[in-house]
Every structure is written in C-alpha cells, then in structure tokens.
C-alpha cells in the first residue's frame, strides 16, 4: 500500500484521488450485474453506461493522482467516455418505450441536445482543466456548458435509472436503484457545477455512500429475484 501511495504525485489531494478511484471500482462493479443480462436491452445499455462512466472516473483518478503533463488529453478522454455513457443511458430508457413513433421523437430530441452540447463544449467554449491550491480538480468550463451537462444528465441518466427500476422485479432493489442513482446523478451535477471545495467534500461523501448502497444491494439481491 505504501508503495502504491508513493507512486502518486507529491501534490495530490488524497481525498480527491480516493473519490475518483473508489467511484471507478464501484461503478464498474455495479455495471457487471447489468451486463450479465446481455439479452435485455434496457439492462445491457444501462450496464454499458455505468461501465463507461466508471472508465471516465478512472481517467480522472489518473489525472488527480498522478498529475500527468498532458492533463488535457486524459481529461478529454474521460469526457468522451462520459458522453458515450450518457448516450448508452439514453438508449436504455428509450428501449423501455413501446411505441415506435415515440422512440423516434425521443431520439430526435436526444440527437439535438447532444449536437448542441458538442458544439458548445468542443467548438465555442473549450475547457481548461486544472487544480486549486488545495488540490481539488476542476474542469474549468463555461457556465453555459455546465448547464448543458446538467440537461444531458436530466434526459439520460435520470430516466434510465427510473426505467431500470420499473422492470426490476424485486421491490427493495427497485427502490434502492431509484434512490441510489438519484444521489449519483445529482452528485454528478454538483461535481460539475459547484466551485466550492467544502461542498465537493460533502457531495463526494454522499456519492460514495450512494454507490456503496447500490453495490451492496446488487450483491445481495440479484436482478432476476422477485
């Protein structure tokens, strides 16, 4: 353990690195339970979204723990993984909609929202990721892009978690899924929007607690159980 800690950057904030590292492990663990149900489009897409979000957290844990010279590259890689994850979450929810016409409408709305976000994030308002004096990581993006992130979360991760909970047969697991992923979604929005370090400590703690509860629930209550 001391050897691993010694590999980290001297200026690293262990709480920030720990949050992203733990988030990586927990998200991938939870994703594995959904990916086992490969024949179920809703579960499969949701699992892919969670796994990609976990990989994005992995990129950001590397950035916060090792402070690479090409910080923008690894931050961008995490952002791209996260964007694909949001598309997977969106697909997961749309797969629960029975009428084809309604699915088409949702896809049009989603495509427009994604196109606008990509234009804002990569063409008009580029980010400048960095660290505060206390070692807190920030994407340093324009507030318009911040709002666009929140919109994407609202139309992808939130309905996806609801859609998954609806087809989850066990009532306890269904409830924990709604509650836990609501915390994770709101926490992700705060992670992106709030510049306050104290708020981020509270938010990070809440997100980890939410992910731990989700992991425990999925370990002891299989998705197929009633």
C-alpha positions in Angstrom: 0.0 0.0 0.0 2.8 2.4 0.9 4.5 1.6 -2.4 1.3 2.5 -4.3 0.8 5.7 -2.4 4.4 6.6 -3.1 3.7 6.4 -6.8 1.2 9.3 -6.6 2.1 12.9 -7.2 3.6 14.8 -4.3 0.9 17.5 -4.5 -2.0 15.1 -4.8 -5.1 15.6 -2.6 -5.7 12.0 -1.4 -9.5 12.7 -0.8 -10.0 13.8 -4.4 -8.0 10.9 -5.8 -9.7 8.5 -3.5 -13.1 9.6 -4.5 -12.5 9.1 -8.2 -10.6 5.8 -7.6 -13.4 4.4 -5.4 -16.0 5.6 -7.8 -14.2 3.8 -10.6 -14.3 0.5 -8.8 -17.9 0.8 -7.5 -19.4 1.8 -10.9 -17.7 -1.0 -12.7 -18.8 -3.5 -10.0 -22.4 -2.3 -10.3 -22.2 -2.3 -14.1 -21.2 -6.0 -14.1 -24.6 -7.0 -12.6 -26.4 -5.4 -15.5 -24.0 -6.6 -18.2 -24.7 -10.2 -17.2 -28.2 -9.7 -18.6 -26.9 -9.1 -22.1 -30.2 -10.2 -23.8 -32.2 -7.5 -22.0 -31.6 -4.2 -24.0 -32.5 -2.0 -21.1 -30.2 -3.7 -18.6 -27.4 -4.1 -21.1 -27.4 -0.5 -22.2 -27.6 0.7 -18.6 -24.7 -1.5 -17.7 -22.6 -0.2 -20.6 -23.4 3.3 -19.4 -22.2 2.6 -15.9 -19.1 0.8 -17.1 -18.2 3.8 -19.4 -18.8 6.2 -16.5 -16.5 4.1 -14.4 -13.8 4.3 -17.0 -14.3 8.0 -17.2 -13.8 8.2 -13.4 -10.7 6.1 -14.0 -9.2 8.7 -16.3 -10.0 11.4 -13.8 -8.5 9.4 -11.0 -5.3 9.1 -13.0 -5.3 12.9 -13.6 -5.9 13.7 -9.9 -3.5 11.1 -8.6 -0.5 11.4 -11.0 -0.9 14.9 -12.4 0.3 14.0 -15.9 1.9 16.7 -18.1 -0.8 16.1 -20.8 -3.7 16.6 -18.3 -6.0 17.9 -21.0 -5.6 14.7 -23.0 -6.7 12.4 -20.2 -9.4 14.8 -19.0 -10.8 14.9 -22.6 -10.6 11.1 -22.8 -12.7 10.9 -19.6 -15.2 13.4 -21.0 -15.6 11.4 -24.3 -16.2 8.2 -22.3 -18.8 10.0 -20.2 -20.6 11.3 -23.3 -20.8 7.9 -24.8 -22.1 6.7 -21.4 -24.9 9.3 -21.5 -25.8 8.0 -24.9 -26.0 4.5 -23.5 -28.2 5.6 -20.6 -30.5 7.4 -23.1 -30.8 4.3 -25.2 -31.5 2.3 -22.1 -34.5 4.5 -21.3 -35.8 4.7 -24.9 -35.7 0.9 -25.1 -38.5 0.8 -22.5 -40.8 2.9 -24.7 -43.1 0.6 -26.7 -44.4 2.9 -29.5 -42.0 3.3 -32.3 -43.2 6.8 -33.1 -42.5 7.9 -29.5 -39.0 6.4 -29.7 -38.3 8.3 -32.8 -39.3 11.6 -31.2 -37.1 10.8 -28.2 -34.1 10.1 -30.5 -34.6 13.4 -32.3 -34.7 15.3 -29.1 -31.6 13.4 -27.8 -29.7 14.0 -31.1 -30.5 17.7 -31.0 -29.4 18.0 -27.3 -26.2 16.1 -28.0 -25.3 18.1 -31.1 -25.8 21.4 -29.2 -23.7 20.2 -26.4 -20.8 19.1 -28.6 -20.9 22.4 -30.4 -20.8 24.3 -27.1 -18.2 22.1 -25.4 -15.7 21.5 -28.2 -16.2 24.5 -30.6 -17.3 27.6 -28.7 -16.4 27.0 -25.0 -13.3 24.8 -24.5 -12.3 23.7 -21.0 -9.0 24.4 -19.2 -8.8 21.6 -16.5 -6.6 22.3 -13.5 -6.2 22.2 -9.7 -6.9 24.6 -6.9 -4.3 25.3 -4.2 -6.0 22.6 -2.0 -5.6 20.0 -4.8 -9.3 20.0 -5.9 -9.8 19.2 -9.5 -11.8 21.4 -11.8 -12.9 21.1 -15.4 -12.9 24.9 -15.7 -15.7 25.1 -18.2 -18.1 27.9 -19.1 -21.4 28.1 -17.2 -23.3 27.5 -20.5 -21.5 24.2 -20.9 -22.1 23.4 -17.2 -25.9 23.9 -17.8 -25.7 21.7 -20.9 -24.1 18.9 -18.9 -27.0 19.1 -16.4 -29.5 18.9 -19.2 -27.9 15.8 -20.7 -27.8 14.2 -17.2 -31.5 15.0 -16.8 -32.6 13.4 -20.1 -30.3 10.4 -19.9 -29.2 9.0 -16.5 -32.3 10.0 -14.6 -34.9 8.4 -16.8 -32.6 5.4 -17.4 -32.4 4.7 -13.7 -36.2 5.0 -13.5 -36.7 2.7 -16.5 -34.4 0.1 -15.0 -36.1 0.3 -11.6 -39.5 -0.2 -13.2 -38.5 -3.6 -14.8 -36.6 -4.7 -11.7 -38.9 -7.4 -10.1 -37.6 -7.1 -6.6 -39.3 -4.1 -4.9 -36.4 -3.5 -2.5 -33.8 -3.4 -5.2 -36.1 -1.3 -7.4 -36.4 1.3 -4.6 -32.7 1.3 -3.8 -32.0 1.7 -7.6 -34.1 4.8 -7.8 -32.8 6.3 -4.6 -29.1 5.4 -5.1 -28.9 6.6 -8.7 -30.8 9.8 -7.9 -28.0 10.6 -5.4 -25.3 9.7 -8.0 -27.0 11.8 -10.7 -27.5 14.8 -8.5 -24.0 14.4 -7.2 -22.5 14.3 -10.7 -24.3 17.5 -11.5 -22.9 19.1 -8.3 -19.5 17.7 -9.2 -19.6 19.6 -12.5 -21.3 22.8 -11.3 -20.0 23.7 -7.8 -16.7 25.5 -7.4 -16.9 25.3 -3.6 -14.4 22.8 -2.1 -16.4 22.2 1.1 -19.5 21.4 -1.0 -17.5 19.0 -3.1 -16.3 17.2 0.1 -19.9 16.8 1.2 -21.0 15.8 -2.3 -18.2 13.3 -2.8 -19.0 11.6 0.5 -22.7 11.4 -0.4 -21.9 10.0 -3.9 -19.7 7.3 -2.4 -22.3 6.4 0.2 -24.9 6.1 -2.6 -22.7 3.9 -4.8 -21.8 1.7 -1.8 -25.5 1.2 -1.0 -26.1 0.4 -4.7 -23.2 -2.1 -4.8 -24.4 -3.9 -1.6 -28.0 -4.1 -2.8 -26.9 -5.6 -6.2 -24.6 -8.1 -4.5 -27.2 -9.5 -2.2 -30.3 -9.0 -4.3 -29.9 -10.4 -7.9 -31.7 -8.6 -10.6 -33.8 -11.6 -11.5 -35.0 -12.1 -7.9 -38.6 -11.3 -7.0 
